[in-house]
Amino acid sequence: MTSRNISRFWEWGRKIICVGRNYADHAKELKNAVPTEPVIFLKPPSSYVTEGSPILIPAYTSDLHHEVELGVVIGKGGTSIPQCEAMDHVAGYALCLDMTARDVQDQCKSQGLPWTLAKAFNTSCPVSAFIPKERVPDPGHVTLWLKVNEHVKQSGCTSQMIFSIPFIISYISDFISLEEGDLILTGTPKGVSAVQEHDELQAGIEGLITMSFRVDRAQ
């Protein structure tokens, strides 16, 4: 499917496309309306971080939140991809965190400004090792969880997503051409909360993979 090493997509993939508010309970916990079409935003490749390196709290936030998500790794690019063909463009998956400077996001929202500084900073997209497509026969029914210092904060199933993975791929590709190595973040279940310097985060996809990250403060 791919001419490059897709298992290290974070080293050469060109963009991270994120779907916000894709779990109704998460939208409600942040007092947002449940969307009728996907809410899309971007992270740059510089936001990637892998195990062994820390998540860094930017100096401009005092309210950094975790959001655990299933990531979809694109193996074959395309534009205006039909839903019935969408899964043919998937190479595999990754467990991901969408780290969010919630105070900055709230301020931007109140002023009608973009969320970029809240979402796109360095280390804002921790990712696990690549999970080949064949290991996830039904990505629409996997359980995600996240612990902070051994306490469970998030647990949810992708069956709770408002918009399915084929729909998301098709929708995005109507506006933004997908390319090999792109990562799509599919949204987070309820239970997001703040993390502090020195916290230990553990996250997993039940029966598939786990990952751990330490939180430090950017110098």
Buried (B, 14 or more C-beta within 10 A) or exposed (E): EBEEEBBEBBEEBEBBBBBBBBBBEBBEBBEBEEBEEBBBBBBBBEBBBBEEEBBBBBEEBEBBBBBBBBBBBBBBBBEEBEBEEBBEBBBBBBBBBBBBBBBBBBBBBEEEEEBBBBBBBBBBBBBBEBBEBEEBEEBBEBBBBBBBEEEEBBBBBBEBBBBBBBBBBBBBBEEBEBEBBBBBBBBBBBBBBBBEEEBEBBBBBEEBBBBBBBBBBBE
